[in-house]
Amino acid sequence: MLRRLMAAVLLLSGPALAEVRTVPVAATTLYPGDPVAADALIGKAFEADAAVFDNYVSSPAQARNKVARRTIAAGQPIPLASLKPPDMIQRGKPAMAVFQSGGLVISTLLIPLEAGTAGDVVQARNPESGLVVMATVKADGTLMIAAP
């Protein structure tokens, strides 16, 4: 009786939604901060539900110009959450900062206290005064200080 019930459930649930896709995987293990080069990726076939593939890199173009956020094992699908854009500024490396207010423009060097990519708000220290300010990282690698 139990077998018939299980068979009926399997028939009513319909065919499995699994499909086979070839997705890019890392040829070697990538560690946090490692750039993902196109030649470091190889294709490998995996079987999973179609919705599962949405969470993973599906083409080498999705990994282009990205770095590993966490360790990416060789031969495994690459979760999209494991990649990030490269940092535009590095912690401790002086960066040009600009403050604009109306027609007034002031530029100086600041020491970022954390790494950041375009659009991130980071803390940076003025080496002359020791004052710590919040600044937005711009795409060109400079910092924009907002008016208080």
Secondary structure, DSSP 8 states (H G I E B T S, - for coil): -HHHHHHHHHHHH-S--EEEEEEEEESS-B-TT-B--GGGEEEEEEEEEHHHHTTB--SHHHHTT-EESS-B-TTSB-BGGGEE---SB-TTS-EEEEEEETTEEEEEEEEESS-B-TT-EEEEE-TTT--EEEEEE-TTS-EEE---
